[in-house]
Structure formats: structure tokens, C-alpha cells
Amino acid sequence: MSSTELPFVPATSVLPKVARVRVAEGERLGSVTLPGVTLSIRSRPPAREGLPPALYVHGLGGSSQNWSALMERLDGVVAGEAVDLPGFGDSPPPDDGDYSITGHARAVIRYLDATGRGPVHLFGNSLGGAVATRLSAVRPDLVRTLTLVSPALPELRVQRTAVPTGLLGVPGVAALFTRLTKEWTAEQRVRGVLGLCYGDPGRVTPEAFGHAVDELERRLQLPYFWDAMARSARGLVNAYTLGGQHGLWRQAERVLAPTLLIYGGRDQLVGYRMAQRAARAFRDSRLLSLPDAGHVAMMEYPETVAAAFRELLADLGESAPMAPDGGSGAVDAGAGS
């Protein structure tokens, strides 16, 4: 390990006392301990009995809070749970320090196997989209449908605005960035994230902005925050370089589940031009293009994403009762790729 690289912080380390994770009205937060990993799970009590299960997987630097707005709008449609990947949100680091795409996918698979909730309607955003793609390819028995919002699948020409995120995976860069930005306030950091992830940051309400600042301040106190970011970024970059049957595009071709793809025209992290390639790669796909959306359409346009998912269920002949429309939802301080 490079002397400039952040040391791995195992889950057994003594952590400082930090503020509690915000839980929105109607949500509950729990955790489950599995072999090698403890996962925090955000959920909403099912609106009625017998609803099919859904699981939501966030992106790099994000958390289960990224899905709160969409989960609310799918009340009565699915019994939703959102996972905090290891090292993010309220989940501690994995015992083995494995933040690769395969490592994250393995943690989600362990959760689904342990709870017996599969097959689920699986949702993934960005890094979570790559995780969900790999999971769907290797364990098709666990996935009923797949919904991907700006999935982080390999691009030959990465957008310049996405380069700094990828550089986080280079040994020493996270530590250097931490030193260079130590004077930045949480408000400045959140504004930067919103400018990168939203097509129109003005859609974020002052209340949601305040919640995002509080959450980032909480997470910056965690000794493993930058380590989880750097190692997960490195895992994503490594996944981009894999070829053969382990390549993400090859695995996308193996996905059997009906797939809904959602891409934003103002996405600065995942190229809008990748939408058509993804639509060709996933064998049973539907594509929703949102010209004004950024990287996190489920946060920026949750009612539109919810409507598209209900249409997917209708196409499959499953019950999909309509839910009331609403405005823009909660913001997570770390919604990234």
C-alpha cells in the first residue's frame, strides 16, 4: 500500500459518536448482520399485504436516502427496501475491505439469500446500476425486473466531468483531495455535488439542501468515509477494464429480467449517448430518456420514474395501481456515480 493511501478501516474499529442518520416520515431504518458484512436497510411499511418485494441500490458516495422519493411514490405497488452498501450510509465497512463491484454485489446477494425476499424488482443507480447488472447476470433467480438509472457501464470516451470521480480510485488521490479541500464547508461540498448530479440543482428545496448538509457533516466524521469512496471508485474503474465473460457489457447481455433503462440528457457522469448501446445490450429492455434530467433522475423526477416503472409492470401483466404525483424528493449529500 502506498504511504499516501488511506489505510483500510475495518468494521471492528471503534468509531466516534456521530449524529443519527435521518429517517423520513413513513420510513424505518434497520440493520442485518451477515457473514463478513453488516448492512443498513431503509424501508417503508407495505401499504397492503402481498405486494412484491423491491430492492434499491445507490451510487458511489450515495446511500439508501437517494431512493426515498421514489420509494414513497411506489407505495402500494411494491414492498420497497433500500440498502446502504458496505461503507456507505449507515453501513460499516466490509470485514475484508472488498469494495469491488463483485464485493458489493456479493453483499447484496447475501442479504437476498438470507432474507429469502427474491426474486425482487431490483433498482440501481450509477455504481448501484453496475452492481445490479452483475447481480442480475450471475443470479437471475433473485431478480424479477431490473430498473437502471444512469448505470455506470464502461464507456470508451468518458466525459471530462466524470474524470475527477474516477481519479478518486488512484492510490493517494483521496488523501490529497482531503488535504486540499480541508477548508471547504459542508455547504460548499453539497453545492458541488448537486451541480454535478442534478440537471437543474434549482429543483432542490432549501429543506432538502439542509438535510443533505447535515448528512454530509455526519459522514465526514466517519474515519472510513474517504477510504470507502476511494476503494469503491477503484473497484468501478477496475470493472471498466475487465473483458470476457466478466465484463459488464457482456454480463448485461446475459440479463434475463425485463429491464427499464433511464438516462438523463444533462448527466455529467454517465454519457447520454450510452442509452442506445444499453438498450441494445439488455435483451428485454425499455428505454426512458429524460432530456432535462441529470445523473439521479429518481431524485430529480421521481414521479416520472415511478410512472415508467408502473408501465413496465403493466406490460408484464402485473398489477400497478397509480400513485399520487409529487415534487422533487430528498437529496443525499453524496449522490455520485
C-alpha positions in Angstrom: 0.0 0.0 0.0 1.3 3.4 -0.9 2.2 5.7 2.0 -0.2 8.3 0.7 -3.1 5.9 0.5 -5.7 5.9 3.2 -5.4 2.8 5.4 -8.3 0.4 5.4 -10.6 0.9 8.4 -12.2 -2.4 9.4 -15.7 -2.6 10.7 -14.5 -3.7 14.1 -12.7 -0.3 14.7 -14.0 1.9 17.4 -16.0 4.7 15.7 -16.6 8.1 17.1 -20.1 9.1 18.1 -21.8 10.8 15.2 -25.3 12.2 14.6 -28.0 9.7 13.8 -29.0 9.1 10.2 -32.1 10.9 9.1 -35.2 8.8 8.7 -38.0 10.4 6.7 -41.6 10.2 7.8 -43.1 6.8 6.9 -39.6 5.2 6.8 -37.8 2.9 9.2 -34.1 2.0 9.4 -32.8 -1.3 10.5 -29.7 -3.5 10.0 -28.8 -7.1 9.4 -25.6 -8.8 10.2 -24.4 -11.3 7.6 -21.1 -13.2 7.2 -18.4 -10.6 6.7 -20.8 -7.6 6.5 -23.4 -5.6 8.3 -26.0 -3.8 6.1 -28.3 -0.9 7.0 -31.7 -1.3 5.4 -34.2 1.6 4.8 -37.8 0.5 4.3 -41.4 1.7 4.2 -44.1 -0.5 5.8 -46.0 -2.1 2.9 -49.3 -0.4 2.1 -51.0 -3.7 1.9 -50.3 -7.4 2.2 -49.0 -9.4 -0.8 -47.0 -6.6 -2.5 -44.0 -7.9 -4.5 -40.6 -7.1 -2.9 -38.3 -4.4 -4.4 -34.7 -3.6 -3.5 -32.9 -0.3 -4.3 -29.1 0.1 -4.7 -27.5 3.6 -4.6 -24.4 5.0 -6.4 -20.9 6.0 -5.4 -21.0 8.3 -2.3 -24.7 7.9 -2.0 -26.9 6.0 0.4 -30.4 4.5 0.7 -31.7 8.0 1.2 -31.2 8.5 -2.6 -34.3 6.4 -3.1 -36.7 7.9 -0.5 -38.7 10.0 -3.0 -39.2 7.0 -5.4 -40.0 4.6 -2.6 -42.8 6.9 -1.4 -44.2 7.1 -4.9 -44.2 3.3 -5.3 -46.2 2.7 -2.1 -49.0 0.3 -2.9 -47.0 -1.0 -5.9 -44.0 -2.8 -4.2 -42.8 -3.5 -0.7 -39.6 -1.5 -1.0 -36.3 -1.7 0.8 -33.2 0.3 0.1 -29.7 -0.9 1.1 -26.7 1.1 2.3 -23.8 -0.6 0.5 -20.9 -1.5 2.8 -19.0 1.6 4.0 -21.9 4.0 2.9 -24.9 5.5 4.6 -25.2 3.7 7.9 -23.4 0.5 6.9 -19.9 -0.1 8.4 -17.1 -1.2 6.1 -17.0 -4.8 5.0 -14.7 -7.0 7.1 -12.5 -7.9 4.2 -12.2 -4.4 2.7 -13.6 -5.6 -0.6 -15.3 -2.6 -2.3 -15.2 -4.0 -5.8 -18.3 -4.3 -7.9 -18.3 -8.0 -7.2 -17.8 -7.4 -3.5 -20.8 -5.0 -3.4 -22.9 -7.4 -5.4 -21.9 -10.3 -3.1 -23.1 -8.3 -0.1 -26.5 -7.7 -1.7 -26.8 -11.3 -2.8 -26.1 -12.4 0.8 -28.8 -10.2 2.0 -31.4 -11.5 -0.5 -30.4 -15.1 0.2 -30.6 -14.6 4.0 -34.0 -12.9 3.9 -35.5 -15.0 1.1 -37.0 -11.9 -0.5 -36.1 -12.8 -4.0 -36.9 -12.6 -6.8 -37.2 -8.8 -6.3 -37.8 -5.8 -8.5 -34.2 -4.6 -8.5 -33.3 -0.9 -8.9 -29.8 0.5 -9.3 -28.3 4.0 -9.9 -24.8 4.5 -11.3 -22.4 2.4 -9.3 -25.5 0.6 -8.0 -26.5 0.1 -11.6 -23.3 -1.8 -12.2 -23.8 -3.8 -9.1 -27.4 -4.6 -10.1 -26.3 -5.6 -13.6 -23.7 -8.0 -12.3 -26.1 -9.5 -9.7 -28.8 -10.0 -12.3 -26.3 -11.8 -14.6 -24.9 -14.2 -12.0 -28.1 -14.7 -10.0 -31.1 -14.4 -12.3 -33.2 -16.3 -9.8 -33.1 -13.2 -7.5 -34.4 -10.7 -10.0 -37.9 -10.2 -11.2 -37.3 -6.9 -13.1 -34.3 -4.6 -13.4 -34.6 -0.8 -13.4 -31.3 1.1 -14.0 -31.0 4.8 -13.6 -27.8 6.1 -15.3 -25.9 2.8 -14.8 -22.2 3.0 -14.6 -21.3 0.7 -17.5 -17.9 1.1 -19.3 -17.5 4.0 -21.7 -14.6 4.3 -24.2 -14.9 8.1 -24.1 -15.6 9.2 -20.5 -16.9 12.7 -20.1 -14.4 15.2 -18.8 -16.7 16.0 -15.9 -16.6 12.3 -14.8 -12.8 12.1 -14.7 -12.3 13.5 -11.1 -14.6 10.8 -9.8 -12.6 8.1 -11.5 -9.3 9.6 -10.2 -10.5 9.0 -6.6 -9.6 5.4 -7.2 -5.9 6.2 -7.9 -3.9 5.5 -4.7 -3.1 8.7 -2.8 -5.6 10.9 -4.6 -8.3 10.7 -2.0 -5.8 11.6 0.7 -4.5 14.5 -1.4 -8.0 15.7 -2.1 -8.8 15.6 1.6 -5.9 17.8 2.4 -6.6 20.3 -0.5 -10.3 20.6 0.5 -10.0 20.6 4.3 -11.2 24.2 4.4 -14.3 23.6 2.4 -17.6 23.7 4.3 -20.2 21.0 4.0 -22.4 23.6 2.2 -19.8 24.1 -0.5 -19.3 20.4 -0.9 -23.0 19.8 -1.2 -23.5 22.5 -3.8 -20.7 21.0 -5.8 -22.3 17.5 -5.7 -25.7 18.9 -6.7 -24.2 20.8 -9.6 -22.6 17.6 -10.8 -25.5 15.2 -10.2 -28.6 17.3 -11.0 -29.7 18.5 -14.4 -31.3 21.5 -12.5 -30.0 22.0 -9.0 -32.7 24.6 -8.5 -35.2 21.8 -8.1 -33.7 21.1 -4.7 -35.7 22.7 -1.9 -34.0 24.6 0.9 -35.2 22.0 3.3 -33.7 19.1 1.3 -30.4 21.1 0.9 -30.3 21.4 4.7 -30.8 17.7 5.2 -28.0 17.0 2.7 -25.6 19.3 4.5 -26.4 17.6 7.9 -25.9 14.1 6.3 -22.6 15.1 4.8 -21.3 16.6 8.1 -22.3 13.3 9.8 -20.5 11.2 7.2 -17.3 13.3 7.2 -16.8 12.3 10.8 -16.6 8.7 9.9 -12.9 7.6 9.7 -13.6 5.3 6.8 -15.6 7.8 4.6 -12.8 8.6 2.1 -11.5 5.1 2.2 -14.9 3.7 1.1 -15.2 6.3 -1.6 -11.7 5.7 -3.0 -11.8 1.9 -2.9 -15.3 1.8 -4.5 -14.2 4.2 -7.2 -11.2 2.0 -7.8 -13.5 -1.0 -7.9 -15.6 0.7 -10.6 -12.6 1.6 -12.7 -11.3 -1.9 -12.4 -14.6 -3.2 -13.6 -14.4 -1.0 -16.6 -11.2 -2.7 -17.7 -12.5 -6.3 -17.4 -13.1 -8.2 -20.6 -14.6 -11.5 -21.5 -17.5 -13.0 -19.5 -16.7 -10.8 -16.5 -17.1 -7.6 -18.5 -20.1 -5.6 -17.5 -21.4 -5.2 -21.1 -21.1 -9.0 -21.6 -23.0 -9.5 -18.3 -25.7 -7.0 -19.5 -26.3 -9.3 -22.5 -26.8 -12.2 -20.1 -29.5 -10.5 -18.0 -32.9 -12.3 -18.4 -35.1 -9.9 -16.4 -37.2 -7.3 -18.2 -35.2 -4.1 -17.9 -36.1 -0.5 -17.7 -33.3 1.9 -18.6 -33.4 5.6 -17.6 -30.9 8.1 -18.9 -30.7 11.9 -18.3 -29.8 14.3 -21.1 -27.8 16.5 -18.7 -25.9 13.7 -17.0 -22.3 14.7 -16.3 -21.2 11.4 -15.1 -22.7 8.8 -17.4 -22.9 9.7 -21.1 -26.4 10.2 -22.5 -25.0 8.6 -25.7 -24.7 5.3 -23.9 -28.5 4.9 -23.7 -28.9 3.3 -27.1 -26.0 0.9 -26.5 -27.6 -0.2 -23.3 -30.9 -0.6 -25.0 -29.3 -3.0 -27.4 -27.3 -4.9 -24.8 -30.1 -5.8 -22.4 -32.2 -8.3 -24.3 -35.6 -7.3 -22.9 -35.2 -3.6 -22.4 -37.3 -0.4 -22.4 -35.7 3.0 -22.6 -36.8 6.2 -20.9 -34.8 9.3 -21.9 -35.2 12.4 -19.8 -33.5 15.3 -21.6 -33.6 17.7 -18.6 -32.5 15.2 -16.0 -29.0 14.7 -14.6 -27.4 11.7 -13.0 -30.1 10.9 -10.4 -33.4 11.0 -12.2 -35.1 9.1 -9.4 -34.4 12.1 -7.1 -34.9 14.8 -9.7 -38.0 13.3 -11.4 -39.3 10.6 -9.0 -42.9 10.8 -10.3 -41.8 10.2 -13.9 -39.5 7.3 -12.9 -42.4 5.8 -10.8 -44.8 6.1 -13.8 -42.3 4.4 -16.1 -41.9 1.5 -13.6 -45.7 1.1 -13.3 -45.9 0.9 -17.1 -43.2 -1.8 -17.0 -45.4 -3.8 -14.6 -48.4 -3.2 -16.7 -46.5 -4.5 -19.8 -45.8 -7.7 -17.8 -49.4 -8.1 -16.8 -48.8 -7.3 -13.1 -51.0 -5.0 -11.0 -49.6 -1.5 -10.8 -52.0 0.9 -9.1 -51.4 4.6 -9.7 -49.8 6.7 -7.0 -50.3 10.4 -6.5 -47.7 12.7 -8.1 -45.4 14.7 -6.0 -42.5 17.1 -6.2 -38.8 16.6 -6.0 -37.6 14.4 -3.2 -34.9 14.2 -0.6 -31.3 14.9 -1.5 -28.3 12.8 -0.4 -25.1 14.6 0.1 -23.1 12.0 -1.7 -25.1 11.0 -4.7 -22.4 10.2 -7.2 -21.5 7.7 -9.9 
